[in-house]
Amino acid sequence: MNYRHAFHAGNHGDVLKHLALALILDALKRKPAPFGVLDTHAGRGLYDLTSNEAERSPEWTGGIGRLWGQAGLPAPLARLLVVVARFNPDGALRYYPGSPALVAEALREGDELAACELHPEEHSALKAALRSRQGVRIHARDGWEGLGALLPPQQKRGLVLIDPPYEAPGELELAGKALAAALRRFRHGLYLWWRPLKSESALEAVDAEIANLGAGEMLRADLWVDTPRLEGKLVGSSLLIVNPPFGLAEALSQCLPTLADLLAAGQSGWRVR
Ligand SMILES: C[S@@+](CC[C@H](N)C(=O)[O-])C[C@H]1O[C@@H](n2cnc3c(N)ncnc32)[C@H](O)[C@@H]1O
């Protein structure tokens, strides 16, 4: 396990994923009944953008850094920035919240987050970052195993975020199979699955497997900041959302043109379907 999200925190992929996450959390909170969230690959929760890793690989400057301080953003993006600003009370962008921090910030009484993080250092940092939060359980366990053991959530409604590092060959296909198995246990859950935008044929194949389960509605949202390529630096990402909440496709379609413009490093683009 060599992957460290600190090198990538706040980049274009995080912005896309966390925008969708924030919109899904808003949708879950439209109903008073409590919900559960399972974050299978949680990371350290809070990223210091002045850390050695972020300084060596300042990907955030092409992501959240380009949005910070922008006026006139579409409302869902402006709301995401308000949440990020809560982690930066002195007004300068220094801390970027990862998925478990964003979820913890959104929880109400009775809502719960189960976050799995296998790397010992990242796990300790996550525990420290979320130590006083109500409703948060942090597991030092394999996220794939967590998908089997921790679903369905006690609340019987909620979200599963699947965001592995894709450092092992075949992890895309493994994630697809794990999602298919999870859907059999928690059929009506919302699923948000982040994937690198590299091979269109590989993404189509895994998505077809999920579609063949008759799993329910599926929404795919892609954002690229340069022409996607198989090798080298990641320039785009793709979300698959199963059982998307009402209005999510419209909200993403409202924001992605702005993201493609502001985050462009070359031939940028977006797609929601
Ligand atoms: C892409 S990062 C997660 C970022 C986080 N979801 C966010 O949006 O802020 C992937 C994380 O998974 C962790 N990891 C790798 N393999 C794992 C496994 N099998 N189970 C749980 N965590 C794992 C890595 O240490 C890394 O912190």
The ligand as an SDF file (V2000), in Angstrom:
LIG
                    3D

 27 29  0  0  0  0  0  0  0  0999 V2000
   -8.4220    7.6220   -2.8570 C   0  0  0  0  0  0  0  0  0  0  0  0
   -7.9760    7.5060   -1.1750 S   0  0  0  0  0  0  0  0  0  0  0  0
   -9.4530    7.9100   -0.3430 C   0  0  0  0  0  0  0  0  0  0  0  0
   -9.8720    9.3400   -0.4090 C   0  0  0  0  0  0  0  0  0  0  0  0
  -11.1430    9.6430    0.3440 C   0  0  0  0  0  0  0  0  0  0  0  0
  -12.2210    8.7250    0.0010 N   0  0  0  0  0  0  0  0  0  0  0  0
  -11.5950   11.0510    0.0810 C   0  0  0  0  0  0  0  0  0  0  0  0
  -12.4290   11.2690   -0.8200 O   0  0  0  0  0  0  0  0  0  0  0  0
  -11.1700   11.9630    0.7850 O   0  0  0  0  0  0  0  0  0  0  0  0
   -7.8880    5.7610   -0.9140 C   0  0  0  0  0  0  0  0  0  0  0  0
   -7.5530    5.3670    0.5240 C   0  0  0  0  0  0  0  0  0  0  0  0
   -7.7540    3.9510    0.6500 O   0  0  0  0  0  0  0  0  0  0  0  0
   -6.7950    3.4200    1.5480 C   0  0  0  0  0  0  0  0  0  0  0  0
   -6.7620    1.9730    1.2820 N   0  0  0  0  0  0  0  0  0  0  0  0
   -6.0420    1.2930    0.3680 C   0  0  0  0  0  0  0  0  0  0  0  0
   -6.4200    0.0040    0.3390 N   0  0  0  0  0  0  0  0  0  0  0  0
   -7.4150   -0.1330    1.2570 C   0  0  0  0  0  0  0  0  0  0  0  0
   -8.2500   -1.2020    1.6580 C   0  0  0  0  0  0  0  0  0  0  0  0
   -8.1380   -2.4180    1.1000 N   0  0  0  0  0  0  0  0  0  0  0  0
   -9.2010   -0.9710    2.5850 N   0  0  0  0  0  0  0  0  0  0  0  0
   -9.3490    0.2530    3.1450 C   0  0  0  0  0  0  0  0  0  0  0  0
   -8.5820    1.3170    2.8110 N   0  0  0  0  0  0  0  0  0  0  0  0
   -7.6370    1.1350    1.8690 C   0  0  0  0  0  0  0  0  0  0  0  0
   -5.5460    4.1840    1.2360 C   0  0  0  0  0  0  0  0  0  0  0  0
   -4.6440    4.1530    2.3450 O   0  0  0  0  0  0  0  0  0  0  0  0
   -6.1070    5.5930    0.9380 C   0  0  0  0  0  0  0  0  0  0  0  0
   -6.0810    6.3710    2.1010 O   0  0  0  0  0  0  0  0  0  0  0  0
  1  2  1  0
  2  3  1  0
  2 10  1  0
  3  4  1  0
  4  5  1  0
  5  6  1  0
  5  7  1  0
  7  8  2  0
  7  9  1  0
 10 11  1  0
 11 12  1  0
 11 26  1  0
 12 13  1  0
 13 14  1  0
 13 24  1  0
 14 15  1  0
 14 23  1  0
 15 16  2  0
 16 17  1  0
 17 18  1  0
 17 23  2  0
 18 19  1  0
 18 20  2  0
 20 21  1  0
 21 22  2  0
 22 23  1  0
 24 25  1  0
 24 26  1  0
 26 27  1  0
M  CHG  2   2   1   9  -1
M  END
$$$$
